[in-house]
Amino acid sequence: MADLRAQFINNYHLTTAEIIYHLPDYPELLQSYIWQEYDLAPRFPVLNKFLDFWSHNLDGKLHSVIVAHQRLITPGEMRFVGQEFTLQ
């Protein structure tokens, strides 16, 4: 229920980020991490807070971040039909 409230009232959208970072023991190798949370586009405060935590507390140096976001519930998905069917 909190997720629906965040989408409708607070205008949060599902945000997915692919975080590419250097492995601490082998800095020439890159690793990928997928992060997903509800966030506000285009500023992405939740993602920025996570990336700030990452850069201050984790050893893997950030290389790049690819961000995508999508509204899960859009007006086009909800529509009324003219008939009601009952299965017995």
PDB file as gemmi writes it, atoms N, CA and C in Angstrom:
CRYST1    1.000    1.000    1.000  90.00  90.00  90.00 P 1                      
ATOM      1  N   MET A   1       0.821  -1.194   0.000  1.00  0.00           N  
ATOM      2  CA  MET A   1       0.000   0.000   0.000  1.00  0.00           C  
ATOM      3  C   MET A   1       0.864   1.257   0.000  1.00  0.00           C  
ATOM      4  N   ALA A   2       1.976   1.227   0.705  1.00  0.00           N  
ATOM      5  CA  ALA A   2       2.863   2.394   0.747  1.00  0.00           C  
ATOM      6  C   ALA A   2       3.446   2.676  -0.633  1.00  0.00           C  
ATOM      7  N   ASP A   3       3.707   1.620  -1.423  1.00  0.00           N  
ATOM      8  CA  ASP A   3       4.235   1.824  -2.765  1.00  0.00           C  
ATOM      9  C   ASP A   3       3.224   2.526  -3.660  1.00  0.00           C  
ATOM     10  N   LEU A   4       1.956   2.141  -3.566  1.00  0.00           N  
ATOM     11  CA  LEU A   4       0.923   2.814  -4.354  1.00  0.00           C  
ATOM     12  C   LEU A   4       0.760   4.260  -3.927  1.00  0.00           C  
ATOM     13  N   ARG A   5       0.800   4.508  -2.630  1.00  0.00           N  
ATOM     14  CA  ARG A   5       0.687   5.876  -2.124  1.00  0.00           C  
ATOM     15  C   ARG A   5       1.847   6.727  -2.633  1.00  0.00           C  
ATOM     16  N   ALA A   6       3.046   6.168  -2.637  1.00  0.00           N  
ATOM     17  CA  ALA A   6       4.215   6.899  -3.125  1.00  0.00           C  
ATOM     18  C   ALA A   6       4.066   7.243  -4.601  1.00  0.00           C  
ATOM     19  N   GLN A   7       3.482   6.330  -5.375  1.00  0.00           N  
ATOM     20  CA  GLN A   7       3.315   6.587  -6.804  1.00  0.00           C  
ATOM     21  C   GLN A   7       2.246   7.640  -7.077  1.00  0.00           C  
ATOM     22  N   PHE A   8       1.102   7.528  -6.408  1.00  0.00           N  
ATOM     23  CA  PHE A   8      -0.011   8.428  -6.698  1.00  0.00           C  
ATOM     24  C   PHE A   8       0.142   9.791  -6.058  1.00  0.00           C  
ATOM     25  N   ILE A   9       0.464   9.829  -4.792  1.00  0.00           N  
ATOM     26  CA  ILE A   9       0.468  11.092  -4.056  1.00  0.00           C  
ATOM     27  C   ILE A   9       1.801  11.817  -4.182  1.00  0.00           C  
ATOM     28  N   ASN A  10       2.904  11.096  -4.000  1.00  0.00           N  
ATOM     29  CA  ASN A  10       4.216  11.745  -3.966  1.00  0.00           C  
ATOM     30  C   ASN A  10       4.937  11.732  -5.303  1.00  0.00           C  
ATOM     31  N   ASN A  11       4.333  11.134  -6.338  1.00  0.00           N  
ATOM     32  CA  ASN A  11       4.865  11.116  -7.695  1.00  0.00           C  
ATOM     33  C   ASN A  11       6.216  10.395  -7.798  1.00  0.00           C  
ATOM     34  N   TYR A  12       6.406   9.361  -6.984  1.00  0.00           N  
ATOM     35  CA  TYR A  12       7.609   8.544  -7.083  1.00  0.00           C  
ATOM     36  C   TYR A  12       7.446   7.547  -8.225  1.00  0.00           C  
ATOM     37  N   HIS A  13       8.541   7.243  -8.901  1.00  0.00           N  
ATOM     38  CA  HIS A  13       8.536   6.264  -9.982  1.00  0.00           C  
ATOM     39  C   HIS A  13       9.564   5.187  -9.685  1.00  0.00           C  
ATOM     40  N   LEU A  14       9.325   4.000 -10.221  1.00  0.00           N  
ATOM     41  CA  LEU A  14      10.296   2.923 -10.061  1.00  0.00           C  
ATOM     42  C   LEU A  14      11.563   3.298 -10.819  1.00  0.00           C  
ATOM     43  N   THR A  15      12.682   3.295 -10.121  1.00  0.00           N  
ATOM     44  CA  THR A  15      13.966   3.676 -10.698  1.00  0.00           C  
ATOM     45  C   THR A  15      14.918   2.493 -10.609  1.00  0.00           C  
ATOM     46  N   THR A  16      15.570   2.198 -11.715  1.00  0.00           N  
ATOM     47  CA  THR A  16      16.559   1.138 -11.769  1.00  0.00           C  
ATOM     48  C   THR A  16      17.887   1.754 -12.192  1.00  0.00           C  
ATOM     49  N   ALA A  17      18.946   1.420 -11.475  1.00  0.00           N  
ATOM     50  CA  ALA A  17      20.275   1.925 -11.815  1.00  0.00           C  
ATOM     51  C   ALA A  17      21.243   0.753 -11.918  1.00  0.00           C  
ATOM     52  N   GLU A  18      22.025   0.755 -12.987  1.00  0.00           N  
ATOM     53  CA  GLU A  18      23.130  -0.187 -13.097  1.00  0.00           C  
ATOM     54  C   GLU A  18      24.385   0.563 -12.681  1.00  0.00           C  
ATOM     55  N   ILE A  19      24.982   0.119 -11.602  1.00  0.00           N  
ATOM     56  CA  ILE A  19      26.166   0.772 -11.051  1.00  0.00           C  
ATOM     57  C   ILE A  19      27.379  -0.069 -11.447  1.00  0.00           C  
ATOM     58  N   ILE A  20      28.275   0.548 -12.214  1.00  0.00           N  
ATOM     59  CA  ILE A  20      29.502  -0.113 -12.620  1.00  0.00           C  
ATOM     60  C   ILE A  20      30.613   0.406 -11.704  1.00  0.00           C  
ATOM     61  N   TYR A  21      31.361  -0.527 -11.094  1.00  0.00           N  
ATOM     62  CA  TYR A  21      32.400  -0.110 -10.165  1.00  0.00           C  
ATOM     63  C   TYR A  21      33.644  -0.989 -10.325  1.00  0.00           C  
ATOM     64  N   HIS A  22      34.774  -0.459  -9.848  1.00  0.00           N  
ATOM     65  CA  HIS A  22      36.041  -1.187  -9.887  1.00  0.00           C  
ATOM     66  C   HIS A  22      36.104  -2.136  -8.698  1.00  0.00           C  
ATOM     67  N   LEU A  23      36.535  -3.364  -8.936  1.00  0.00           N  
ATOM     68  CA  LEU A  23      36.733  -4.306  -7.843  1.00  0.00           C  
ATOM     69  C   LEU A  23      37.872  -3.813  -6.951  1.00  0.00           C  
ATOM     70  N   PRO A  24      37.691  -3.836  -5.630  1.00  0.00           N  
ATOM     71  CA  PRO A  24      38.728  -3.306  -4.736  1.00  0.00           C  
ATOM     72  C   PRO A  24      40.082  -4.025  -4.878  1.00  0.00           C  
ATOM     73  N   ASP A  25      40.078  -5.350  -4.997  1.00  0.00           N  
ATOM     74  CA  ASP A  25      41.327  -6.102  -5.088  1.00  0.00           C  
ATOM     75  C   ASP A  25      41.933  -6.112  -6.488  1.00  0.00           C  
ATOM     76  N   TYR A  26      41.095  -5.906  -7.499  1.00  0.00           N  
ATOM     77  CA  TYR A  26      41.539  -5.896  -8.892  1.00  0.00           C  
ATOM     78  C   TYR A  26      40.951  -4.666  -9.585  1.00  0.00           C  
ATOM     79  N   PRO A  27      41.536  -3.491  -9.381  1.00  0.00           N  
ATOM     80  CA  PRO A  27      40.936  -2.247  -9.885  1.00  0.00           C  
ATOM     81  C   PRO A  27      40.794  -2.177 -11.406  1.00  0.00           C  
ATOM     82  N   GLU A  28      41.508  -3.034 -12.137  1.00  0.00           N  
ATOM     83  CA  GLU A  28      41.371  -3.012 -13.595  1.00  0.00           C  
ATOM     84  C   GLU A  28      40.115  -3.750 -14.059  1.00  0.00           C  
ATOM     85  N   LEU A  29      39.480  -4.507 -13.155  1.00  0.00           N  
ATOM     86  CA  LEU A  29      38.249  -5.221 -13.489  1.00  0.00           C  
ATOM     87  C   LEU A  29      37.035  -4.431 -13.016  1.00  0.00           C  
ATOM     88  N   LEU A  30      35.970  -4.490 -13.809  1.00  0.00           N  
ATOM     89  CA  LEU A  30      34.718  -3.811 -13.469  1.00  0.00           C  
ATOM     90  C   LEU A  30      33.666  -4.831 -13.085  1.00  0.00           C  
ATOM     91  N   GLN A  31      32.816  -4.438 -12.165  1.00  0.00           N  
ATOM     92  CA  GLN A  31      31.705  -5.278 -11.703  1.00  0.00           C  
ATOM     93  C   GLN A  31      30.422  -4.463 -11.848  1.00  0.00           C  
ATOM     94  N   SER A  32      29.303  -5.137 -12.038  1.00  0.00           N  
ATOM     95  CA  SER A  32      28.008  -4.475 -12.188  1.00  0.00           C  
ATOM     96  C   SER A  32      27.125  -4.790 -10.988  1.00  0.00           C  
ATOM     97  N   TYR A  33      26.395  -3.777 -10.520  1.00  0.00           N  
ATOM     98  CA  TYR A  33      25.448  -3.939  -9.421  1.00  0.00           C  
ATOM     99  C   TYR A  33      24.135  -3.290  -9.853  1.00  0.00           C  
ATOM    100  N   ILE A  34      23.019  -3.987  -9.700  1.00  0.00           N  
ATOM    101  CA  ILE A  34      21.709  -3.446 -10.060  1.00  0.00           C  
ATOM    102  C   ILE A  34      21.007  -2.980  -8.796  1.00  0.00           C  
ATOM    103  N   TRP A  35      20.570  -1.725  -8.803  1.00  0.00           N  
ATOM    104  CA  TRP A  35      19.869  -1.099  -7.672  1.00  0.00           C  
ATOM    105  C   TRP A  35      18.476  -0.709  -8.159  1.00  0.00           C  
ATOM    106  N   GLN A  36      17.444  -0.937  -7.328  1.00  0.00           N  
ATOM    107  CA  GLN A  36      16.083  -0.591  -7.725  1.00  0.00           C  
ATOM    108  C   GLN A  36      15.321  -0.096  -6.508  1.00  0.00           C  
ATOM    109  N   GLU A  37      14.638   1.049  -6.687  1.00  0.00           N  
ATOM    110  CA  GLU A  37      13.900   1.672  -5.592  1.00  0.00           C  
ATOM    111  C   GLU A  37      12.943   2.700  -6.203  1.00  0.00           C  
ATOM    112  N   TYR A  38      11.970   3.145  -5.418  1.00  0.00           N  
ATOM    113  CA  TYR A  38      11.109   4.242  -5.858  1.00  0.00           C  
ATOM    114  C   TYR A  38      11.832   5.553  -5.603  1.00  0.00           C  
ATOM    115  N   ASP A  39      11.817   6.440  -6.613  1.00  0.00           N  
ATOM    116  CA  ASP A  39      12.570   7.691  -6.506  1.00  0.00           C  
ATOM    117  C   ASP A  39      11.883   8.777  -7.330  1.00  0.00           C  
ATOM    118  N   LEU A  40      12.289  10.016  -7.111  1.00  0.00           N  
ATOM    119  CA  LEU A  40      11.735  11.169  -7.810  1.00  0.00           C  
ATOM    120  C   LEU A  40      12.653  11.585  -8.953  1.00  0.00           C  
ATOM    121  N   ALA A  41      12.159  11.521 -10.177  1.00  0.00           N  
ATOM    122  CA  ALA A  41      12.930  11.991 -11.325  1.00  0.00           C  
ATOM    123  C   ALA A  41      12.688  13.494 -11.475  1.00  0.00           C  
ATOM    124  N   PRO A  42      13.596  14.286 -11.943  1.00  0.00           N  
ATOM    125  CA  PRO A  42      14.919  13.967 -12.481  1.00  0.00           C  
ATOM    126  C   PRO A  42      16.053  14.119 -11.460  1.00  0.00           C  
ATOM    127  N   ARG A  43      15.768  14.504 -10.236  1.00  0.00           N  
ATOM    128  CA  ARG A  43      16.843  14.719  -9.256  1.00  0.00           C  
ATOM    129  C   ARG A  43      17.319  13.439  -8.578  1.00  0.00           C  
ATOM    130  N   PHE A  44      16.467  12.441  -8.464  1.00  0.00           N  
ATOM    131  CA  PHE A  44      16.780  11.146  -7.880  1.00  0.00           C  
ATOM    132  C   PHE A  44      17.444  11.257  -6.503  1.00  0.00           C  
ATOM    133  N   PRO A  45      16.753  11.817  -5.513  1.00  0.00           N  
ATOM    134  CA  PRO A  45      17.368  11.984  -4.186  1.00  0.00           C  
ATOM    135  C   PRO A  45      17.691  10.663  -3.487  1.00  0.00           C  
ATOM    136  N   VAL A  46      16.875   9.628  -3.672  1.00  0.00           N  
ATOM    137  CA  VAL A  46      17.132   8.337  -3.027  1.00  0.00           C  
ATOM    138  C   VAL A  46      18.378   7.692  -3.632  1.00  0.00           C  
ATOM    139  N   LEU A  47      18.501   7.730  -4.946  1.00  0.00           N  
ATOM    140  CA  LEU A  47      19.680   7.179  -5.615  1.00  0.00           C  
ATOM    141  C   LEU A  47      20.930   7.955  -5.225  1.00  0.00           C  
ATOM    142  N   ASN A  48      20.849   9.280  -5.193  1.00  0.00           N  
ATOM    143  CA  ASN A  48      22.007  10.079  -4.810  1.00  0.00           C  
ATOM    144  C   ASN A  48      22.447   9.790  -3.378  1.00  0.00           C  
ATOM    145  N   LYS A  49      21.485   9.575  -2.494  1.00  0.00           N  
ATOM    146  CA  LYS A  49      21.824   9.224  -1.112  1.00  0.00           C  
ATOM    147  C   LYS A  49      22.550   7.885  -1.072  1.00  0.00           C  
ATOM    148  N   PHE A  50      22.077   6.903  -1.868  1.00  0.00           N  
ATOM    149  CA  PHE A  50      22.728   5.601  -1.922  1.00  0.00           C  
ATOM    150  C   PHE A  50      24.137   5.716  -2.501  1.00  0.00           C  
ATOM    151  N   LEU A  51      24.307   6.488  -3.581  1.00  0.00           N  
ATOM    152  CA  LEU A  51      25.627   6.643  -4.186  1.00  0.00           C  
ATOM    153  C   LEU A  51      26.583   7.377  -3.249  1.00  0.00           C  
ATOM    154  N   ASP A  52      26.072   8.318  -2.475  1.00  0.00           N  
ATOM    155  CA  ASP A  52      26.896   9.009  -1.484  1.00  0.00           C  
ATOM    156  C   ASP A  52      27.357   8.014  -0.411  1.00  0.00           C  
ATOM    157  N   PHE A  53      26.436   7.166   0.061  1.00  0.00           N  
ATOM    158  CA  PHE A  53      26.801   6.117   1.012  1.00  0.00           C  
ATOM    159  C   PHE A  53      27.868   5.200   0.416  1.00  0.00           C  
ATOM    160  N   TRP A  54      27.675   4.806  -0.849  1.00  0.00           N  
ATOM    161  CA  TRP A  54      28.619   3.912  -1.515  1.00  0.00           C  
ATOM    162  C   TRP A  54      30.014   4.537  -1.539  1.00  0.00           C  
ATOM    163  N   SER A  55      30.104   5.779  -1.984  1.00  0.00           N  
ATOM    164  CA  SER A  55      31.421   6.398  -2.152  1.00  0.00           C  
ATOM    165  C   SER A  55      32.135   6.633  -0.819  1.00  0.00           C  
ATOM    166  N   HIS A  56      31.391   6.782   0.279  1.00  0.00           N  
ATOM    167  CA  HIS A  56      32.017   7.036   1.580  1.00  0.00           C  
ATOM    168  C   HIS A  56      32.261   5.763   2.398  1.00  0.00           C  
ATOM    169  N   ASN A  57      31.542   4.678   2.129  1.00  0.00           N  
ATOM    170  CA  ASN A  57      31.614   3.502   2.999  1.00  0.00           C  
ATOM    171  C   ASN A  57      32.070   2.216   2.328  1.00  0.00           C  
ATOM    172  N   LEU A  58      32.049   2.152   1.013  1.00  0.00           N  
ATOM    173  CA  LEU A  58      32.440   0.922   0.322  1.00  0.00           C  
ATOM    174  C   LEU A  58      33.754   1.117  -0.418  1.00  0.00           C  
ATOM    175  N   ASP A  59      34.473   0.025  -0.614  1.00  0.00           N  
ATOM    176  CA  ASP A  59      35.803   0.109  -1.210  1.00  0.00           C  
ATOM    177  C   ASP A  59      35.800   0.211  -2.730  1.00  0.00           C  
ATOM    178  N   GLY A  60      34.795  -0.313  -3.397  1.00  0.00           N  
ATOM    179  CA  GLY A  60      34.774  -0.298  -4.857  1.00  0.00           C  
ATOM    180  C   GLY A  60      34.524   1.099  -5.398  1.00  0.00           C  
ATOM    181  N   LYS A  61      35.502   1.663  -6.100  1.00  0.00           N  
ATOM    182  CA  LYS A  61      35.381   3.002  -6.676  1.00  0.00           C  
ATOM    183  C   LYS A  61      34.368   2.983  -7.828  1.00  0.00           C  
ATOM    184  N   LEU A  62      33.459   3.949  -7.825  1.00  0.00           N  
ATOM    185  CA  LEU A  62      32.435   4.019  -8.869  1.00  0.00           C  
ATOM    186  C   LEU A  62      33.060   4.351 -10.219  1.00  0.00           C  
ATOM    187  N   HIS A  63      32.583   3.662 -11.238  1.00  0.00           N  
ATOM    188  CA  HIS A  63      33.024   3.921 -12.609  1.00  0.00           C  
ATOM    189  C   HIS A  63      31.943   4.686 -13.364  1.00  0.00           C  
ATOM    190  N   SER A  64      30.702   4.167 -13.354  1.00  0.00           N  
ATOM    191  CA  SER A  64      29.602   4.823 -14.054  1.00  0.00           C  
ATOM    192  C   SER A  64      28.278   4.324 -13.492  1.00  0.00           C  
ATOM    193  N   VAL A  65      27.232   5.100 -13.754  1.00  0.00           N  
ATOM    194  CA  VAL A  65      25.881   4.750 -13.314  1.00  0.00           C  
ATOM    195  C   VAL A  65      24.935   4.999 -14.480  1.00  0.00           C  
ATOM    196  N   ILE A  66      24.140   3.993 -14.816  1.00  0.00           N  
ATOM    197  CA  ILE A  66      23.130   4.113 -15.873  1.00  0.00           C  
ATOM    198  C   ILE A  66      21.765   4.039 -15.190  1.00  0.00           C  
ATOM    199  N   VAL A  67      20.924   5.047 -15.429  1.00  0.00           N  
ATOM    200  CA  VAL A  67      19.650   5.164 -14.716  1.00  0.00           C  
ATOM    201  C   VAL A  67      18.481   5.066 -15.692  1.00  0.00           C  
ATOM    202  N   ALA A  68      17.448   4.317 -15.280  1.00  0.00           N  
ATOM    203  CA  ALA A  68      16.185   4.249 -16.022  1.00  0.00           C  
ATOM    204  C   ALA A  68      15.057   4.342 -15.009  1.00  0.00           C  
ATOM    205  N   HIS A  69      13.970   5.012 -15.386  1.00  0.00           N  
ATOM    206  CA  HIS A  69      12.825   5.068 -14.482  1.00  0.00           C  
ATOM    207  C   HIS A  69      11.542   4.986 -15.280  1.00  0.00           C  
ATOM    208  N   GLN A  70      10.509   4.458 -14.647  1.00  0.00           N  
ATOM    209  CA  GLN A  70       9.238   4.239 -15.318  1.00  0.00           C  
ATOM    210  C   GLN A  70       8.102   4.327 -14.315  1.00  0.00           C  
ATOM    211  N   ARG A  71       7.049   5.015 -14.711  1.00  0.00           N  
ATOM    212  CA  ARG A  71       5.834   5.003 -13.903  1.00  0.00           C  
ATOM    213  C   ARG A  71       5.189   3.643 -14.056  1.00  0.00           C  
ATOM    214  N   LEU A  72       4.837   3.020 -12.963  1.00  0.00           N  
ATOM    215  CA  LEU A  72       4.225   1.693 -13.037  1.00  0.00           C  
ATOM    216  C   LEU A  72       2.748   1.769 -13.371  1.00  0.00           C  
ATOM    217  N   ILE A  73       2.084   2.760 -12.851  1.00  0.00           N  
ATOM    218  CA  ILE A  73       0.651   2.907 -13.101  1.00  0.00           C  
ATOM    219  C   ILE A  73       0.447   4.167 -13.928  1.00  0.00           C  
ATOM    220  N   THR A  74      -0.083   3.984 -15.109  1.00  0.00           N  
ATOM    221  CA  THR A  74      -0.333   5.119 -15.992  1.00  0.00           C  
ATOM    222  C   THR A  74      -1.817   5.169 -16.327  1.00  0.00           C  
ATOM    223  N   PRO A  75      -2.326   6.320 -16.726  1.00  0.00           N  
ATOM    224  CA  PRO A  75      -3.755   6.423 -17.020  1.00  0.00           C  
ATOM    225  C   PRO A  75      -4.230   5.469 -18.110  1.00  0.00           C  
ATOM    226  N   GLY A  76      -3.386   5.143 -19.072  1.00  0.00           N  
ATOM    227  CA  GLY A  76      -3.784   4.267 -20.158  1.00  0.00           C  
ATOM    228  C   GLY A  76      -4.035   2.820 -19.736  1.00  0.00           C  
ATOM    229  N   GLU A  77      -3.555   2.418 -18.590  1.00  0.00           N  
ATOM    230  CA  GLU A  77      -3.709   1.043 -18.154  1.00  0.00           C  
ATOM    231  C   GLU A  77      -5.050   0.786 -17.483  1.00  0.00           C  
ATOM    232  N   MET A  78      -5.712   1.787 -16.996  1.00  0.00           N  
ATOM    233  CA  MET A  78      -6.976   1.613 -16.296  1.00  0.00           C  
ATOM    234  C   MET A  78      -8.116   2.072 -17.205  1.00  0.00           C  
ATOM    235  N   ARG A  79      -9.015   1.162 -17.512  1.00  0.00           N  
ATOM    236  CA  ARG A  79     -10.150   1.536 -18.350  1.00  0.00           C  
ATOM    237  C   ARG A  79     -11.358   0.704 -17.948  1.00  0.00           C  
ATOM    238  N   PHE A  80     -12.511   1.236 -18.204  1.00  0.00           N  
ATOM    239  CA  PHE A  80     -13.748   0.552 -17.869  1.00  0.00           C  
ATOM    240  C   PHE A  80     -14.253  -0.202 -19.096  1.00  0.00           C  
ATOM    241  N   VAL A  81     -14.848  -1.366 -18.858  1.00  0.00           N  
ATOM    242  CA  VAL A  81     -15.447  -2.127 -19.946  1.00  0.00           C  
ATOM    243  C   VAL A  81     -16.954  -2.031 -19.826  1.00  0.00           C  
ATOM    244  N   GLY A  82     -17.625  -2.219 -20.928  1.00  0.00           N  
ATOM    245  CA  GLY A  82     -19.064  -2.029 -20.954  1.00  0.00           C  
ATOM    246  C   GLY A  82     -19.880  -3.186 -20.426  1.00  0.00           C  
ATOM    247  N   GLN A  83     -19.268  -4.329 -20.179  1.00  0.00           N  
ATOM    248  CA  GLN A  83     -20.022  -5.501 -19.755  1.00  0.00           C  
ATOM    249  C   GLN A  83     -19.342  -6.177 -18.571  1.00  0.00           C  
ATOM    250  N   GLU A  84     -20.125  -6.953 -17.873  1.00  0.00           N  
ATOM    251  CA  GLU A  84     -19.599  -7.722 -16.750  1.00  0.00           C  
ATOM    252  C   GLU A  84     -19.885  -9.192 -17.014  1.00  0.00           C  
ATOM    253  N   PHE A  85     -18.882 -10.025 -16.818  1.00  0.00           N  
ATOM    254  CA  PHE A  85     -19.017 -11.460 -17.049  1.00  0.00           C  
ATOM    255  C   PHE A  85     -18.868 -12.185 -15.725  1.00  0.00           C  
ATOM    256  N   THR A  86     -19.674 -13.222 -15.524  1.00  0.00           N  
ATOM    257  CA  THR A  86     -19.595 -14.034 -14.328  1.00  0.00           C  
ATOM    258  C   THR A  86     -19.241 -15.460 -14.727  1.00  0.00           C  
ATOM    259  N   LEU A  87     -18.198 -15.986 -14.096  1.00  0.00           N  
ATOM    260  CA  LEU A  87     -17.811 -17.368 -14.359  1.00  0.00           C  
ATOM    261  C   LEU A  87     -18.407 -18.272 -13.299  1.00  0.00           C  
ATOM    262  N   GLN A  88     -18.989 -19.400 -13.730  1.00  0.00           N  
ATOM    263  CA  GLN A  88     -19.599 -20.329 -12.772  1.00  0.00           C  
ATOM    264  C   GLN A  88     -18.988 -21.686 -12.886  1.00  0.00           C  
TER     265      GLN A  88                                                      
END                                                                             
